């Protein structure tokens, strides 16, 4: 890679470089998922996944499976990281709200 080439991308899917990115997401995020089908037709496209301000283009099934595996691992760690999910407080068990 020469000094004038970007550190993260060169033209052509076979020339993608490793890139590290960091996003901190809190609260509900807008989600958009759509196929990116090239003019040459199906089979060489990508899937665009946008969550909040993070956009990821998934170029093949192996990459898609990597993301699915990672999110499954993250879900398994949710209680450890965020604490257990508690049920909402109950109102009306013999008491009026606000008393």
One Martini backbone bead per residue (centre of mass of N, CA, C, O) as a GRO file, in nm:
protein
   99
    1UNK     BB    1   0.092   0.039   0.027
    2UNK     BB    2   0.072   0.351  -0.045
    3UNK     BB    3   0.060   0.678   0.061
    4UNK     BB    4  -0.201   0.745  -0.135
    5UNK     BB    5  -0.348   0.524  -0.006
    6UNK     BB    6  -0.588   0.408   0.156
    7UNK     BB    7  -0.608   0.222   0.455
    8UNK     BB    8  -0.918   0.080   0.387
    9UNK     BB    9  -0.926   0.118   0.052
   10UNK     BB   10  -0.969  -0.051  -0.256
   11UNK     BB   11  -1.044  -0.124  -0.554
   12UNK     BB   12  -1.232  -0.377  -0.500
   13UNK     BB   13  -1.324  -0.649  -0.318
   14UNK     BB   14  -1.028  -0.789  -0.320
   15UNK     BB   15  -0.907  -0.497  -0.174
   16UNK     BB   16  -0.980  -0.515   0.103
   17UNK     BB   17  -0.926  -0.381   0.418
   18UNK     BB   18  -0.847  -0.341   0.723
   19UNK     BB   19  -1.076  -0.219   0.983
   20UNK     BB   20  -1.127   0.007   1.248
   21UNK     BB   21  -1.417   0.056   1.458
   22UNK     BB   22  -1.611   0.290   1.664
   23UNK     BB   23  -1.920   0.242   1.853
   24UNK     BB   24  -2.162   0.410   2.050
   25UNK     BB   25  -2.460   0.260   2.176
   26UNK     BB   26  -2.777   0.411   2.279
   27UNK     BB   27  -3.051   0.293   2.256
   28UNK     BB   28  -3.254   0.320   2.018
   29UNK     BB   29  -3.228   0.223   1.672
   30UNK     BB   30  -3.204   0.269   1.358
   31UNK     BB   31  -3.314   0.038   1.091
   32UNK     BB   32  -3.143  -0.074   0.785
   33UNK     BB   33  -3.217  -0.326   0.531
   34UNK     BB   34  -3.042  -0.399   0.215
   35UNK     BB   35  -3.001  -0.467  -0.102
   36UNK     BB   36  -2.705  -0.470  -0.324
   37UNK     BB   37  -2.758  -0.459  -0.665
   38UNK     BB   38  -2.607  -0.493  -0.940
   39UNK     BB   39  -2.631  -0.446  -1.279
   40UNK     BB   40  -2.527  -0.752  -1.332
   41UNK     BB   41  -2.673  -0.876  -1.091
   42UNK     BB   42  -2.708  -1.135  -0.919
   43UNK     BB   43  -2.430  -1.255  -0.691
   44UNK     BB   44  -2.254  -0.951  -0.648
   45UNK     BB   45  -2.354  -0.839  -0.397
   46UNK     BB   46  -2.501  -0.677  -0.112
   47UNK     BB   47  -2.547  -0.586   0.232
   48UNK     BB   48  -2.715  -0.330   0.390
   49UNK     BB   49  -2.632  -0.209   0.728
   50UNK     BB   50  -2.822   0.007   0.943
   51UNK     BB   51  -2.718   0.139   1.269
   52UNK     BB   52  -2.779   0.424   1.290
   53UNK     BB   53  -2.449   0.543   1.200
   54UNK     BB   54  -2.398   0.248   1.111
   55UNK     BB   55  -2.227   0.106   0.823
   56UNK     BB   56  -2.270  -0.215   0.657
   57UNK     BB   57  -2.106  -0.423   0.421
   58UNK     BB   58  -2.210  -0.738   0.300
   59UNK     BB   59  -2.043  -0.971   0.070
   60UNK     BB   60  -2.111  -1.250   0.230
   61UNK     BB   61  -2.198  -1.529   0.406
   62UNK     BB   62  -1.952  -1.535   0.594
   63UNK     BB   63  -1.985  -1.250   0.703
   64UNK     BB   64  -2.269  -1.281   0.808
   65UNK     BB   65  -2.203  -1.509   1.012
   66UNK     BB   66  -2.006  -1.344   1.183
   67UNK     BB   67  -2.219  -1.141   1.283
   68UNK     BB   68  -2.418  -1.342   1.407
   69UNK     BB   69  -2.218  -1.462   1.611
   70UNK     BB   70  -2.147  -1.200   1.759
   71UNK     BB   71  -2.441  -1.127   1.853
   72UNK     BB   72  -2.486  -1.387   2.015
   73UNK     BB   73  -2.257  -1.333   2.215
   74UNK     BB   74  -2.364  -1.061   2.315
   75UNK     BB   75  -2.635  -1.162   2.424
   76UNK     BB   76  -2.505  -1.360   2.639
   77UNK     BB   77  -2.371  -1.086   2.793
   78UNK     BB   78  -2.593  -0.886   2.891
   79UNK     BB   79  -2.630  -0.943   3.197
   80UNK     BB   80  -2.332  -0.893   3.274
   81UNK     BB   81  -2.319  -0.593   3.160
   82UNK     BB   82  -2.639  -0.477   3.244
   83UNK     BB   83  -2.800  -0.670   3.372
   84UNK     BB   84  -3.093  -0.766   3.450
   85UNK     BB   85  -3.404  -0.806   3.325
   86UNK     BB   86  -3.674  -0.628   3.433
   87UNK     BB   87  -3.972  -0.595   3.525
   88UNK     BB   88  -4.220  -0.407   3.535
   89UNK     BB   89  -4.395  -0.228   3.731
   90UNK     BB   90  -4.666  -0.277   3.938
   91UNK     BB   91  -5.002  -0.164   3.901
   92UNK     BB   92  -5.287  -0.255   4.115
   93UNK     BB   93  -5.222  -0.415   4.395
   94UNK     BB   94  -5.450  -0.249   4.575
   95UNK     BB   95  -5.336   0.019   4.446
   96UNK     BB   96  -5.310   0.334   4.375
   97UNK     BB   97  -5.186   0.547   4.180
   98UNK     BB   98  -4.970   0.754   4.380
   99UNK     BB   99  -4.969   0.592   4.686
   0.00000   0.00000   0.00000
